[in-house]
Amino acid sequence: MGCGCGLIGSPITSAGTTLPVYSNPAGRGGESATFVYEVFEIDATFGIDVTIEHKNRGDTSWAVLATTTAPITAAGLLSMDMSAFKEQYRVAVAFHSGTSTGDTVRIGNMNFAWRPY
């Protein structure tokens, strides 16, 4: 697990809302990175949004570093290239819309490619 994320690879179940499910925070591995995710299973009727948030240890709130540009509605690969990471990051997965209680998605992460610059 590249991010120590407890939610990655496990089914994420909607509570019927668009509130995100967060991974555990993890320390960055460099100044920039390419994150690659694979969506294994998803119900195309709702879609998900993936957001990478970051903060420094002294910060009191998380800031959005990158987010998907459109809801993911099909199984496949998602690649996100980001730079200017702060000290910590976490992944947020949110059901986009039209969800009902019990909708599920399974998403896994590949090893992240960290760069020192």
Secondary structure, DSSP 8 states (H G I E B T S, - for coil): --S--SSTTSEEE--SS---EE---EE-SSSEEEEEEEEEEE-TTT-EEEEEEEE-TT-SS-EEEEE-SS-B-SSEEEEEEEE---SEEEEEEEE-SS--TT-EEEEEE---EEE--
